[in-house]
């Protein structure tokens, strides 16, 4: 049977494309497809990705079927129902500058006594290297769905009024915002705690990847080689 595979970030670069197909026997698992990909692309060795089927995370034992779409999710950069956080919230992936005032305004409500906004920006130095710019890539539909799941979880854990999450993709110059998370609640304690949980979980779970361009090279944040060191391509301008 044929399985369609989506690749992202450094796996996409190493494979030379975002999509490929894999032929495996009926009843094959996610692990079987990954094994084929690793034989096809030796540079995949040492990578410990997660996998998503129909934009939902699955484990390696998941059985696949003809024409399934399997997304291979390399480590991300860090990286329901009637819940109010799910019903009255904003979750977006954008290509343009983030309007942080609009993100904060999106969580405004007469029921909220406090609103907290976190904004992540491109800084000029990281690990002793001067950064020129950042570049972000996302599995867009799944990223938005994962943001909504985080918002629903926030609404279950804290008495929040509204949640908003916006992440930019493409090139983000120095000093500009790459991500904004806002939360409103009746009291500031819940707003602060929920906002921190939101950005921390977004960086750990949402399929968004960051490439850092610095003086003399570039690297995918979170990418690892066989020895667990950050993958770098030095001497590239």
C-alpha positions in Angstrom: 0.0 0.0 0.0 1.0 3.6 -0.5 1.4 6.1 2.4 1.8 9.8 1.7 4.4 11.4 4.0 4.9 15.0 4.9 8.3 16.3 6.0 9.2 19.5 7.7 12.1 21.7 8.7 15.5 20.0 8.5 14.0 16.6 7.4 12.4 18.4 4.4 15.8 19.9 3.6 17.7 16.6 3.9 15.1 14.8 1.8 15.0 17.5 -0.9 11.2 18.0 -0.7 8.2 18.4 1.6 6.3 15.3 0.3 7.1 11.8 -0.6 5.4 8.4 -0.8 6.4 5.1 0.9 5.3 1.6 -0.2 4.7 -0.8 2.7 2.7 -4.0 3.2 -0.9 -3.9 4.3 -1.1 -3.6 8.1 2.2 -1.7 8.3 2.8 0.6 11.3 4.2 4.1 11.6 7.5 2.6 12.8 7.6 0.6 9.5 7.3 3.7 7.4 9.9 5.5 9.5 12.3 2.6 9.0 11.9 2.9 5.2 12.5 6.6 5.3 15.7 6.1 7.4 17.0 3.5 4.9 16.2 6.0 2.1 17.8 9.0 3.8 20.8 8.0 6.0 20.9 11.6 7.4 17.6 10.9 9.2 19.5 8.6 11.6 19.5 9.8 15.1 16.4 11.9 14.7 13.6 11.2 17.2 10.5 12.6 15.6 6.8 12.5 16.6 4.2 11.5 14.1 0.7 12.8 13.2 -2.0 11.0 11.3 -4.8 13.3 10.0 -3.3 16.1 12.1 -3.5 14.1 15.4 -0.4 12.8 17.2 -0.1 9.0 17.1 2.5 6.6 18.4 4.9 4.4 16.4 2.6 1.3 16.7 -0.3 3.0 14.9 -1.5 0.9 12.0 -1.7 2.6 8.6 -4.0 2.2 5.6 -3.9 2.9 1.9 -3.4 6.6 1.1 -3.0 7.7 4.7 -1.3 11.0 5.2 1.5 10.7 7.8 3.3 13.8 9.0 6.8 13.3 10.4 7.2 15.9 13.1 10.8 16.7 14.1 11.4 18.1 17.5 9.8 21.6 17.6 11.7 24.8 18.5 11.7 25.6 22.1 9.6 24.8 21.6 -13.5 21.5 23.6 -16.5 21.2 23.7 -18.1 24.1 25.5 -15.0 25.5 27.2 -14.9 29.3 27.1 -11.2 29.1 26.1 -12.2 27.2 23.0 -15.3 29.0 22.0 -14.2 32.6 22.3 -10.5 32.5 21.4 -8.2 33.3 18.5 -5.6 30.9 17.1 -3.7 31.8 14.0 -0.6 31.2 11.9 0.2 34.4 10.0 2.7 35.4 7.3 2.8 39.1 8.2 3.9 41.1 11.3 1.9 40.2 14.4 -0.4 43.0 15.6 0.2 42.6 19.3 -2.4 45.2 20.3 -5.0 43.2 18.3 -4.0 40.0 20.1 -4.4 41.7 23.5 -7.7 43.2 22.4 -9.0 39.8 21.3 -9.1 38.6 25.0 -10.7 41.8 26.3 -14.0 41.3 28.2 -16.1 43.0 30.9 -15.8 39.7 32.8 -12.0 40.0 33.0 -10.2 41.8 35.8 -6.8 41.1 34.3 -5.2 40.4 31.0 -1.6 39.1 30.3 0.2 39.3 27.0 3.4 37.5 26.2 5.4 38.5 23.1 8.4 36.6 21.8 10.8 38.6 19.7 14.0 37.9 17.7 17.0 38.8 19.8 20.4 39.7 18.3 22.7 37.3 20.1 22.1 33.5 20.9 24.7 31.1 22.2 27.4 33.8 21.7 26.6 34.2 18.0 25.2 37.3 16.4 21.8 36.5 14.9 20.8 38.0 11.6 17.2 36.8 11.4 15.0 33.9 12.3 12.9 31.8 9.8 9.8 29.8 10.9 8.0 26.9 9.3 4.7 25.3 10.4 2.4 22.5 9.7 -0.3 25.1 9.5 -3.6 23.3 10.0 -2.2 21.0 12.7 -0.5 24.0 14.4 -3.8 25.9 14.7 -5.6 22.7 15.9 -2.9 22.2 18.6 -3.2 25.8 19.7 -7.0 25.3 20.1 -6.3 22.1 22.2 -3.9 24.1 24.4 -6.6 26.8 24.8 -9.2 24.2 25.8 -6.8 22.7 28.3 -6.1 26.2 29.8 -9.9 26.7 30.2 -10.2 23.4 32.1 -7.3 24.2 34.4 -7.9 27.9 35.1 -11.1 30.1 35.3 -10.0 32.1 32.2 -12.3 34.3 30.1 -10.5 34.2 26.7 -7.3 33.0 25.1 -5.4 34.1 22.0 -2.4 32.6 20.3 -0.7 33.9 17.1 2.5 32.7 15.6 4.3 34.1 12.6 6.0 32.0 9.9 8.6 33.0 7.3 11.4 35.4 8.0 11.2 37.4 11.2 13.8 40.2 11.4 15.6 41.3 14.6 13.3 42.9 17.1 10.0 41.8 15.5 7.5 39.4 17.2 7.4 35.8 16.2 4.7 34.7 18.7 2.1 36.3 20.9 -0.1 34.7 23.6 -2.7 36.5 25.6 -5.0 35.4 28.3 -7.7 37.2 30.3 -9.3 36.1 33.6 -11.2 37.5 36.5 -8.0 37.7 38.6 -4.4 38.3 37.7 -3.1 35.1 39.3 -5.0 32.9 36.9 -4.1 35.1 33.9 -0.4 35.0 34.6 -0.3 31.2 35.3 -2.4 30.4 32.2 -0.4 32.6 29.9 2.9 31.0 31.0 1.4 27.6 30.6 0.2 28.6 27.1 3.5 29.8 25.7 5.5 26.9 27.4 3.1 24.3 25.9 3.0 26.0 22.5 6.8 25.8 22.3 6.9 22.2 23.3 3.9 20.7 21.4 2.8 22.9 18.4 4.4 21.8 15.1 6.4 25.0 14.3 10.1 25.0 13.6 12.7 27.7 13.8 15.8 28.2 11.7 18.4 30.6 13.1 20.5 32.5 10.6 23.6 33.9 12.2 27.0 35.3 11.1 28.8 32.5 9.3 26.0 29.9 9.2 22.6 28.7 10.0 20.9 25.9 12.1 17.5 24.5 12.9 16.8 24.9 16.6 16.0 21.5 18.1 17.7 19.6 15.3 20.2 16.9 16.5 22.8 14.9 14.7 23.9 11.3 15.7 25.8 12.6 18.7 22.9 14.8 20.0 24.7 18.1 19.1 22.9 20.9 17.4 23.0 20.5 13.6 24.8 23.4 11.9 25.8 24.4 8.4 28.8 26.6 9.0 30.3 29.0 6.5 27.1 29.7 4.7 25.9 33.2 4.1 
